[in-house]
Amino acid sequence: MTTGFVPVAAARFRCWIPPGVYRPQTDTGLLGRALRREPITDGTEVLDLGTGSGALAVEAGRLGARVTAVDISWLALAATWCNGLLNGQRVKVRHGDLTAAVPGRRFDLVVTNPPYVPAPGDGPPRGRVRAWDAGTDGRLLIDRICAAAPSVLRPAGRLLMVHSHLSGVEETLARLHVGGLRAEVVERTRLPFGPVLRSRLGWLRERGLLEGRTNEELVVIRAEHA
């Protein structure tokens, strides 16, 4: 990770990324593309779960939404607040664990780029790896988001979530369906394994997660009440 300004969303704004905060990458851009297709007006309330640098929160604000950004990291919330100011957007920041930070509230659109990288070891991730490590199956937070989504979405609300094929796309679709949501994949892209995954190739093969693949597929899942 680096400190400084980086271009996000085709250089339409810049983000300040302090050390320890997730730097916007391909998954951020993929989710941003899906976000820009959503019908957003000045009355749309958006929740950005696990906001990180706030890149998506700022983008939603630029589209006209009223945005609440949540993260368990105080540093991430500081970055989000600063990036809102840098780009002329007012983003409300809330500290907490996923939807527990906004008790009783419902939203028109929830966007989330949760940690989804499978990681060896039994203990919870700590430090900067908490932004991407998500347990041995990569679903440490994904399953919780699937369970919480029906109660945090308004009747016509939508969820946009990005994650890797390594963390079980079909499992996510099935869990959202059980929760009463209609879900589908709306974006896909393939990219070479990054340094984190390259360092774990042997472990991933042992667990049967690669299935002969030589690259990673990222997807965005869109869900709404059935």
Phi, psi and chi 1 to 4 in degrees:
 res  aa     phi    psi   chi1   chi2   chi3   chi4
   1 MET       -  149.9  -65.6 -173.7 -175.7      -
   2 THR  -125.6  160.4   59.7      -      -      -
   3 THR  -102.9  141.9  -55.1      -      -      -
   4 GLY   134.3 -167.7      -      -      -      -
   5 PHE   -95.5  134.5  -67.3  100.2      -      -
   6 VAL  -130.2  145.4  -63.0      -      -      -
   7 PRO   -73.3  138.0   25.4  -32.1      -      -
   8 VAL  -133.4  145.8 -178.7      -      -      -
   9 ALA    54.1   60.2      -      -      -      -
  10 ALA    56.8   38.9      -      -      -      -
  11 ALA    64.8   21.7      -      -      -      -
  12 ARG   -80.3  -17.3  -72.8 -176.7  -68.0  175.6
  13 PHE  -153.5  169.1   59.1   86.6      -      -
  14 ARG  -120.8  150.4  -61.7 -165.1  -58.7  172.0
  15 CYS  -118.2  143.6  -88.2      -      -      -
  16 TRP   -92.5  122.4  171.2   59.6      -      -
  17 ILE  -117.5   97.4  -45.1  -65.9      -      -
  18 PRO   -74.5  158.6   26.3  -31.4      -      -
  19 PRO   -56.5  136.7  -22.3   32.5      -      -
  20 GLY    95.1   -6.3      -      -      -      -
  21 VAL  -107.1  136.7  172.8      -      -      -
  22 TYR   -60.6  126.1 -174.8   71.9      -      -
  23 ARG   -82.0  131.5 -179.9 -174.1  179.3   93.8
  24 PRO   -54.0  130.9  -25.6   35.1      -      -
  25 GLN  -134.5 -159.9  -61.8 -176.9   49.6      -
  26 THR   -57.3  -40.3  -58.8      -      -      -
  27 ASP   -64.5  -36.9   48.8    5.4      -      -
  28 THR   -62.8  -45.2  -44.8      -      -      -
  29 GLY   -64.2  -38.8      -      -      -      -
  30 LEU   -64.0  -43.7 -164.7   68.6      -      -
  31 LEU   -68.2  -36.3 -171.4   53.0      -      -
  32 GLY   -62.8  -36.9      -      -      -      -
  33 ARG   -63.5  -42.7 -169.5  161.8   67.8 -168.4
  34 ALA   -66.2  -38.6      -      -      -      -
  35 LEU   -59.8  -41.8  169.8   65.7      -      -
  36 ARG   -70.5  -11.1  -71.4 -172.5  -71.2  -85.2
  37 ARG   -89.3  -10.9  -73.6 -156.4  -54.5  -92.3
  38 GLU   -77.6  147.0  -67.0  -64.5  -42.1      -
  39 PRO   -74.6  103.4   26.2  -32.7      -      -
  40 ILE  -119.0  130.3  -67.5  176.3      -      -
  41 THR  -124.5 -177.7   69.2      -      -      -
  42 ASP   -71.5   -5.9   57.4    6.4      -      -
  43 GLY  -102.5   -2.1      -      -      -      -
  44 THR   -75.3  127.9  -57.1      -      -      -
  45 GLU  -101.5  122.8  -69.3 -162.4   65.9      -
  46 VAL  -115.5  137.9  172.1      -      -      -
  47 LEU  -113.6  123.7  174.0   64.5      -      -
  48 ASP  -104.6  105.7 -178.1    9.5      -      -
  49 LEU   -88.8  124.9  -79.3 -179.3      -      -
  50 GLY    69.6   57.9      -      -      -      -
  51 THR   -66.7  -26.4 -171.0      -      -      -
  52 GLY    61.2 -120.0      -      -      -      -
  53 SER   -75.4  -12.1   68.5      -      -      -
  54 GLY    85.1   11.2      -      -      -      -
  55 ALA   -58.5  -43.0      -      -      -      -
  56 LEU   -75.2  -34.7  -69.4  163.6      -      -
  57 ALA   -62.1  -43.8      -      -      -      -
  58 VAL   -64.6  -41.7  169.9      -      -      -
  59 GLU   -62.1  -42.5  179.4   71.1   -3.4      -
  60 ALA   -62.1  -39.4      -      -      -      -
  61 GLY   -63.4  -39.9      -      -      -      -
  62 ARG   -63.7  -28.9  -69.7 -175.0   68.0 -104.3
  63 LEU   -79.7   -6.9  -65.5  170.4      -      -
  64 GLY   113.1   -3.9      -      -      -      -
  65 ALA   -76.1  160.1      -      -      -      -
  66 ARG   -95.1  119.8  -67.8  178.6  -71.4  175.8
  67 VAL  -116.1  134.5 -173.3      -      -      -
  68 THR  -116.6  126.5  -59.7      -      -      -
  69 ALA  -114.0  131.9      -      -      -      -
  70 VAL  -119.4  138.7  167.7      -      -      -
  71 ASP  -156.0  153.7 -151.5  -69.3      -      -
  72 ILE   -85.8  -10.6 -158.1  166.0      -      -
  73 SER   -97.3  122.3  164.2      -      -      -
  74 TRP   -64.0  -35.5  -74.8  104.8      -      -
  75 LEU   -64.6  -39.7 -174.3   57.6      -      -
  76 ALA   -62.9  -40.5      -      -      -      -
  77 LEU   -66.6  -36.5  -67.3  178.7      -      -
  78 ALA   -63.3  -42.3      -      -      -      -
  79 ALA   -63.0  -42.7      -      -      -      -
  80 THR   -62.6  -45.4  -63.2      -      -      -
  81 TRP   -61.7  -45.0 -174.8   78.7      -      -
  82 CYS   -64.0  -42.0  -72.5      -      -      -
  83 ASN   -67.6  -31.7  -71.7  -30.0      -      -
  84 GLY   -61.4  -45.9      -      -      -      -
  85 LEU   -63.2  -43.1  -70.8 -179.4      -      -
  86 LEU   -59.0  -29.9  -76.1  169.8      -      -
  87 ASN  -110.0   14.3  -65.5  -80.1      -      -
  88 GLY    69.1   26.9      -      -      -      -
  89 GLN  -118.4  140.5  -57.7  -59.9  -36.3      -
  90 ARG   -96.4  111.3 -176.6  174.2 -178.6  -90.4
  91 VAL  -115.5  123.4  176.8      -      -      -
  92 LYS   -78.0  130.3  -64.8  179.3 -178.7  177.7
  93 VAL  -111.3  140.7  -64.5      -      -      -
  94 ARG  -134.6  130.2  -64.5  -69.9 -177.7  -92.0
  95 HIS   -90.5  132.1  179.0  -99.4      -      -
  96 GLY   162.6 -178.6      -      -      -      -
  97 ASP   -96.4   98.0 -175.4   13.0      -      -
  98 LEU    53.4 -133.2  -63.2  179.4      -      -
  99 THR   -72.0  -10.1   57.4      -      -      -
 100 ALA   -63.2  -18.7      -      -      -      -
 101 ALA   -78.0  -13.6      -      -      -      -
 102 VAL  -131.9   60.8  -74.4      -      -      -
 103 PRO   -60.9  133.2   23.6  -34.2      -      -
 104 GLY    78.7   -3.0      -      -      -      -
 105 ARG   -93.2  151.3  -67.9 -169.4   60.5 -170.8
 106 ARG  -126.3  153.7  -71.6  176.6  176.3 -107.2
 107 PHE  -133.5  157.5  -64.5   84.3      -      -
 108 ASP   -78.6  -29.3  -58.8  -61.8      -      -
 109 LEU  -149.3  130.5  178.4   61.9      -      -
 110 VAL  -116.0  125.9  175.3      -      -      -
 111 VAL  -116.7  140.9  -64.1      -      -      -
 112 THR  -154.3  134.7 -178.2      -      -      -
 113 ASN  -119.9   78.2 -177.5    0.7      -      -
 114 PRO   -78.7  163.2   31.8  -36.3      -      -
 115 PRO   -57.0  137.1  -20.9   32.1      -      -
 116 TYR  -145.0    8.8   51.8   70.5      -      -
 117 VAL   -86.0  121.2  177.7      -      -      -
 118 PRO   -60.5  139.8  -22.9   34.5      -      -
 119 ALA  -139.2  138.8      -      -      -      -
 120 PRO   -69.5  157.3   24.9  -31.8      -      -
 121 GLY   103.9  152.3      -      -      -      -
 122 ASP   -95.7  -22.4  -62.3  -34.2      -      -
 123 GLY   -78.6  160.4      -      -      -      -
 124 PRO   -68.0  147.8   25.4  -34.0      -      -
 125 PRO   -65.3  145.9   23.4  -32.2      -      -
 126 ARG  -133.7  154.7  -61.9 -175.0 -177.5  -80.2
 127 GLY    74.3 -153.6      -      -      -      -
 128 ARG   -68.3  -23.4   66.0  173.5 -170.5  164.0
 129 VAL   -68.2  -13.7  -58.0      -      -      -
 130 ARG   -60.9  -19.6 -172.3  170.7   59.8 -178.6
 131 ALA   -75.9  -16.2      -      -      -      -
 132 TRP  -135.7  -29.3   58.0   80.7      -      -
 133 ASP   -73.4  137.4  -80.3   -1.7      -      -
 134 ALA  -143.1   45.6      -      -      -      -
 135 GLY    79.0  175.8      -      -      -      -
 136 THR   -67.2  -21.7   55.0      -      -      -
 137 ASP  -109.0    1.3   59.4    1.2      -      -
 138 GLY    75.5   10.4      -      -      -      -
 139 ARG  -115.7   21.4  -57.3 -169.9   60.1   86.0
 140 LEU   -55.2  -42.3 -172.3   65.6      -      -
 141 LEU  -106.0  -25.5  -65.1 -173.8      -      -
 142 ILE   -58.2  -45.9  -70.7  172.7      -      -
 143 ASP   -62.8  -37.6  -72.5  -17.2      -      -
 144 ARG   -67.5  -37.5  -66.9  177.7   55.5 -156.8
 145 ILE   -67.3  -42.0  -67.3  169.3      -      -
 146 CYS   -58.4  -40.9  -71.2      -      -      -
 147 ALA   -70.4  -34.7      -      -      -      -
 148 ALA   -85.0  -23.8      -      -      -      -
 149 ALA   -55.0  -46.0      -      -      -      -
 150 PRO   -58.9  -33.8  -25.2   35.5      -      -
 151 SER   -85.9  -14.9   62.3      -      -      -
 152 VAL  -100.7   -8.7   79.5      -      -      -
 153 LEU   -95.3  139.2  -70.1  175.1      -      -
 154 ARG   -68.9  166.7  -71.4  176.8  174.1  155.5
 155 PRO   -51.4  -36.2  -30.0   36.8      -      -
 156 ALA  -104.5   17.5      -      -      -      -
 157 GLY   -75.3  160.8      -      -      -      -
 158 ARG  -130.7  151.1  -64.0   91.2   64.3 -159.3
 159 LEU  -116.3  134.8  166.8   73.0      -      -
 160 LEU  -122.1  119.9  -66.4  174.0      -      -
 161 MET  -133.9  136.2  174.7  164.9   54.0      -
 162 VAL  -109.6  140.5   63.3      -      -      -
 163 HIS  -164.3  179.6   65.9   83.5      -      -
 164 SER   -92.8  155.9  168.7      -      -      -
 165 HIS   -61.6  -22.9   78.7  -82.5      -      -
 166 LEU   -66.8  -20.7  -65.0  172.0      -      -
 167 SER  -104.4   13.0   46.0      -      -      -
 168 GLY    87.2   77.5      -      -      -      -
 169 VAL   -64.0  -45.2  174.0      -      -      -
 170 GLU   -64.1  -35.3  -66.0  -58.5  -37.8      -
 171 GLU   -63.0  -41.3  174.4   72.1   10.6      -
 172 THR   -64.6  -45.5  -63.3      -      -      -
 173 LEU   -59.1  -41.7  -66.5  171.1      -      -
 174 ALA   -66.6  -42.3      -      -      -      -
 175 ARG   -65.3  -40.4  -75.0  177.9  177.5  -94.0
 176 LEU   -64.9  -37.3  -68.5  168.7      -      -
 177 HIS   -63.1  -43.4  177.0   74.4      -      -
 178 VAL   -60.1  -33.4  168.2      -      -      -
 179 GLY   -79.2    3.4      -      -      -      -
 180 GLY    89.4   16.4      -      -      -      -
 181 LEU  -107.5  144.6  -60.0 -180.0      -      -
 182 ARG   -92.2  122.0 -179.7  172.0   57.3 -111.1
 183 ALA  -130.4  147.1      -      -      -      -
 184 GLU  -154.0  158.4   62.0  178.7  -26.0      -
 185 VAL   -83.1  126.8  172.7      -      -      -
 186 VAL  -115.5  -11.3  -66.0      -      -      -
 187 GLU  -144.4  143.5  -69.8  -76.9   -6.7      -
 188 ARG  -142.5  148.1  -66.1 -179.7 -173.8  -90.5
 189 THR  -155.4  153.1 -167.4      -      -      -
 190 ARG  -116.1  144.6  -68.4 -178.7 -177.0  -89.0
 191 LEU  -150.4  156.0   65.6  161.6      -      -
 192 PRO   -62.1  152.7  -18.8   30.9      -      -
 193 PHE   -59.7  133.5  -67.4  130.2      -      -
 194 GLY   -81.2 -179.3      -      -      -      -
 195 PRO   -61.1  -35.0   15.6  -28.2      -      -
 196 VAL   -65.7  -49.2  173.0      -      -      -
 197 LEU   -67.7  -37.2  -71.7  178.4      -      -
 198 ARG   -60.5  -35.2  -72.5 -161.5  -58.7  -89.7
 199 SER   -71.8  -11.9   71.6      -      -      -
 200 ARG  -118.4   14.5  -61.6  174.9 -176.0  172.0
 201 LEU   -58.2  -43.3  -73.3  179.2      -      -
 202 GLY   -60.7  -45.8      -      -      -      -
 203 TRP   -65.0  -41.2  178.2   80.0      -      -
 204 LEU   -64.4  -38.7  -68.6  167.7      -      -
 205 ARG   -65.4  -41.5  -71.4 -168.3 -176.4   99.8
 206 GLU   -59.6  -35.3  -71.8  176.0    3.9      -
 207 ARG   -84.7   -3.8  -70.5 -173.7   54.9   83.5
 208 GLY    73.1   25.6      -      -      -      -
 209 LEU   -89.0  -16.2  -66.7  175.8      -      -
 210 LEU   -87.0  -30.3  -67.7 -176.3      -      -
 211 GLU    50.0   41.9  -60.5  176.3  -13.7      -
 212 GLY    77.9   -0.2      -      -      -      -
 213 ARG   -71.1  149.9  -68.5  177.4 -177.1  -98.8
 214 THR  -115.5    6.3   58.0      -      -      -
 215 ASN  -149.0  172.6   51.6   32.8      -      -
 216 GLU  -103.7  139.0 -177.4 -178.2   17.9      -
 217 GLU  -106.6  126.7 -177.7  177.4   48.7      -
 218 LEU  -105.1  143.1  -61.6  178.3      -      -
 219 VAL  -133.5  157.7  -54.2      -      -      -
 220 VAL  -114.8  127.3  174.6      -      -      -
 221 ILE  -103.3  132.0  -69.1  174.7      -      -
 222 ARG  -111.0  132.3 -174.9 -177.0 -169.7  -85.5
 223 ALA  -135.6  148.7      -      -      -      -
 224 GLU  -150.9  163.3   59.4 -174.5  -13.4      -
 225 HIS   -60.5  133.0  -74.1  -72.4      -      -
 226 ALA   -68.5      -      -      -      -      -
